[in-house]
Each structure stands twice: as structure tokens, then as C-alpha cells.
Amino acid sequence: MGTPAIATEQIARRYGEQWAVDGVDLEIAPGEIYGFLGPNGAGKSTLVRMLCTLIQPTRGRGFVAGHDVAVDPVAVRLRIGVALQDAALDDRQTGRELLDLQARLYGLHSDERRGRLEQVLDLVDIGSAIDRRIGTYSGGMKRRLDLAAALIHDPEILFLDEPTTGLDPVSRVTVWDEVRNLNRQLGTTIFLTTQYLEEADELAGRVGIIARGKLVAEGSPEDLKRSVGEDVIVARLPGGSGAAGSGPGADGADGAEAAIRAVAGVDKVVAGRGEIVVHARDGAAAMSPVALALHTHGVTVSSLTLRTPTLDDVFLQYTGAHLEDGHTPDEEARP
């Protein structure tokens, strides 16, 4: 593959007694869009900050564009563009003034600055707002301007840390289109952290799932979805809260889980919050035996549905929780 655009070797970062990132190995090829998926507190932003040289690893190593992030941070910074969660924009400047200043900070001469600004504006849709004060921009416009600022020096690698968090659906899709254009037209390597399953599915060629500071799964979205089985059966329990194996009727639920695991074609059974999720090679054939097992063990079900796997099913299988829950099972006990 040649020199990876991004590589890590057991990289880790500790805050006090807590490991925010705990021994992650990555290898990302030039020109790849890599999605890094996980809930708040999983370690996504900490890893990005290490790779962008904003903080140093506690142990392990990281390489960006062939340079060690701890040994040669200046070389790394010259080759990357970064758009973090909170855009640091001066509301009193116009968009054009901000981009020109960013280009000056990277040492571009006046002709280069004008040329790069025009190229960037072709890629990132800001329109006539470029000459308005940033304080008049919507949230989506600010995100796009921040993306443009990250591109002004023509970086090899672009880090986008949850670039669409808080945006409305239309603005989110606009940012997705711009990310795709950057990758297709310029071949820019993009490291994208996100909490949105659809975003990772839409944009990334490969996805890594992080939980409790560790990389728990990695692969293309389709391969990851296939890894949890061909079909998914979801048994929703009344009330929608509490694990299937706790509280009233827990013994029956436990017995039902054991009976479901014995059904022909069932690959895995996961008891989540207020539901039992069954992964099966032939969901249609398994539906009746699963329903019978639940009924036999006295488990009341509010609905029983069959669908194909999603990235949320992958996350549930590898972490024991849904991504939208906002935490994995043991995170509530973390300091």
C-alpha cells in the first residue's frame, strides 16, 4: 500500500486514572474516507486531537503523512486540515477575510491566496455570503466556512470531527456532498468522526467503531453489517426501558433468550434496553420459533419486527448498547 496517510501503533491517552483512548491501531490509505464511529465519551475527539498534534499520546505512536505526531508536529500541521466540533470563527470578520487570514498564516503569497480562495469556494458552497460578516451566518454556513478554512492550504489529509453535529437535515446533506467532492476531485484523505450512523454509511469506505477507548470493530459498512447476520429480528418489550434480563419477569426473559439461541439459523441474541435483538441467517424462517420461545417463557412483547442489519446493529453487537443511547454499558461508572 506504500506509506499510509494515517497510522497508529497502540496509541493511548490517559486523563488521571482514566484511559480516554486505550491502545488503538489504525492504518488508513491515501485517498480513503475513514469513518470513526462512537458515542460521546468513547474517545473519538481525543484520538483526533492526538493525530492533529494538539495533545501528545501518553503511550504508543501516531503517524500522519509519514511523520510522527510527537516527534515532528510541525511537519504534520503543514500537511493537514482540521475542522473540529466547535468552529473558532470571528463573527466580526467576513468569510473572505477569514480565509485570506488563514492563507497568510500558512505563508501563501497574494497570488496564491487569491487562487486558492477561488478553488476552495468552488468546492465549498458559500456563495455571496463570503463577503458578509460571519456573525450573520447560519450554523450550516459556519460549518462550511470552517471546512473552507481547513482546505485553504491544500492539505493532504483532512480531519473532520463531527462536522454535522447540530445541523438541520438539509445542511447536513450539503456538507456530505462537499466531503464527497473533496475526496473525488482532489483525492484528499478524510478522517471523519461522527455519532451519526447514516453519515458513516453514506460517506465512509471503511468504518472503525470505538467504545471505552478501544477499537472494537473495523471494516466496510457492508462487511460490518453482514458480520451481524443476514437478518435482524427485534422484540420490543413493554415500557421500553430496563434490560430484558432484569426486573419483573427476568427469569422468563432469560429462559426465552436461551431458547432463542437454540433456534436453527440464529447467530446471536443481544438483550438491550427494553428489547431482545436476534441475528439470524434467515429471519423469515426464524420469526415463528422466536415468537414461540418468547410466548412459552411468558415474555410479553409489544412488537416483533424483521429487518436487514444496520450499523446500529453492529454497534449493539460489539458494545452491548445502541449508539443513540449515548453510552456503552460500563460508562456510567467511569469517573
Secondary structure, 3 states (H helix, E strand, C coil): CCCCCEEEEEEEEEECCEEEEEEEEEEECCCCEEEEECCCCCCHHHHHHHHCCCCCCCEEEEEECCEECCCCHHHHHHCEEEECCCCCCCCCCEHHHHHHHHHHHCCCCHHHHHHHHHHHHHHCCCHHHHHCEHHHCCHHHHHHHHHHHHHCCCCCEEEEECCCCCCCHHHHHHHHHHHHHHHHHHCCEEEEEECCHHHHHHHCCEEEEEECCEEEEEECHHHHHHHCCCEEEEEECCCCCCECCCCCCHHHHHHHHHHHHCCCCEEEEEEEECEEEEEECCHHHHHHHHHHHHHHCCCCCCEEEEECCCHHHHHHHHHCCCHHHCCCCCHHHCC
